[in-house]
Amino acid sequence: MNAKQWPSEWTRGALGMSVLKVLDAGPTYGYAIATALEEAGLGSIKGGTLYPLLTRFESAELVTTEWRAGDGGPGRKYFSLTNAGRAELTRQIADWRAFTTQTLTHLNGDPR
Amino acid sequence: MNEIKQDQQWLTDFVLELSHQGVDGRSIGDAKASVESHLADSGESAEEAFGDPVAYAHALELPTAPEPGFPRILIPALLGILGLVIYFPSISAATQREPVSFSGVEFAMFLVLGLTMLLVAKNIFTVVKKWWVLLAIWLAVVGLGILASVLPRLLGLPLWEVSVVPASILSGALIIGAGFWIRASINSSEGIVRLADAGVPEQETAVERVMVATVPWLMTIGAGIFTAGSLLI
């Protein structure tokens, strides 16, 4: 897929809730999250950006983690959304919707 | 193969930086295993996926413990060096069948060396990133010990004399005892905790294994080499 690469400041703003959204579908691991985001058209997210975010989520108890043995390779660290994480996702989606509506209203308005 | 080596170096720099920050062994093990797992899945190099290891270690913002005082290894290391300070002149004197003389210069040098080691210990994470600095420090320690054995004679300042046999035996015991103490200190330190399910294959190289096994006995080896050299000459 030849995905459009969005400006990094846009991706940064939406990354947290996008990751929470991927985890809302069920527990998964870092590389799978990055792949899911790329498939969703949000661009290529490097490990150096993704894991610090996941670590912050873990510290804030938005996710729990569990190491599972890999199939012949290294194990994988699975992240699961907590109830607090789910509530945070709902809040962020609502805020983002309000923000984008506000932005679009502004962009579609008549120039003064 | 070259990429694997580069990734190993990247991981070493990453782990060192986390250790330097005072992150606990379990969190370091977890962060390291996460990187290894991601690299295995993505096929990327560590540099490609995570960028600079030091910057990435900072970006993780892992909880850190208060900065420790001095490493546990320092006291036995200093005792071992004190042993060398006494052992070298004792062996020199033994080969000449004379009592060993101490002028105090060697003990002054020991104090200088002790202070140097304290400084090195406080900045150990900068020093260990360059293996040749460690080698230079070891050579300096052995070199200063050898210098201490000849300087009092050159200056002609013997203050007190001791019989070589007890001096050699006691200082030799001090060096060997320090080796055991250093080994115990290394074994009791937490190090990096490997996670049960992370399942990362052991990547430690043969050179690293030899280095870890040899470190406690560097002073004993140095004393052995000096003894053999003195007997041959």
Contacts between the chains, C-beta under 8 A, distances in Angstrom:
chain1	res1	chain2	res2	distance
A	29	B	37	7.3
A	29	B	41	7.8
A	30	B	34	6.6
A	30	B	37	7.3
A	30	B	38	5.4
A	30	B	41	7.9
A	31	B	37	7.6
A	31	B	38	5.4
A	31	B	41	3.7
A	31	B	42	5.5
A	32	B	41	8.0
A	34	B	42	7.6
A	46	B	48	7.7
A	46	B	49	5.8
A	46	B	50	7.2
A	46	B	51	7.3
A	47	B	35	7.2
A	47	B	38	4.7
A	47	B	42	7.2
A	47	B	44	7.6
A	47	B	49	4.0
A	47	B	50	5.0
A	48	B	49	6.5
A	48	B	50	4.1
A	48	B	51	4.4
A	48	B	55	7.9
A	48	B	56	5.3
A	48	B	59	6.8
A	51	B	31	8.0
A	51	B	34	6.0
A	51	B	35	7.9
A	51	B	38	7.4
A	51	B	50	7.7
A	51	B	60	6.8
A	52	B	56	7.7
A	52	B	59	4.2
A	52	B	60	5.2
A	52	B	61	6.8
A	55	B	60	5.2
A	55	B	61	6.8
A	55	B	62	6.8
A	56	B	61	6.9
A	59	B	61	7.7
A	59	B	63	7.8
A	67	B	33	7.4
A	67	B	195	5.4
A	67	B	196	7.2
A	67	B	197	3.8
A	67	B	198	5.4
A	68	B	197	5.9
A	69	B	197	5.0
A	69	B	199	5.2
A	70	B	37	7.1
A	70	B	40	7.5
A	70	B	199	5.5
A	73	B	37	7.9
A	73	B	40	4.8
A	73	B	41	7.9
A	73	B	199	7.5
A	74	B	33	6.8
A	74	B	36	5.1
A	74	B	37	4.5
A	74	B	40	5.0
A	74	B	198	6.3
A	74	B	199	5.5
A	74	B	200	4.5
A	74	B	201	7.4
A	75	B	33	6.9
A	75	B	37	6.4
A	75	B	195	7.2
A	75	B	197	4.6
A	75	B	198	4.3
A	75	B	199	4.0
A	75	B	200	7.1
A	76	B	37	5.4
A	76	B	41	7.6
A	77	B	30	7.4
A	77	B	33	7.2
A	77	B	34	5.4
A	77	B	37	6.5
A	77	B	198	7.8
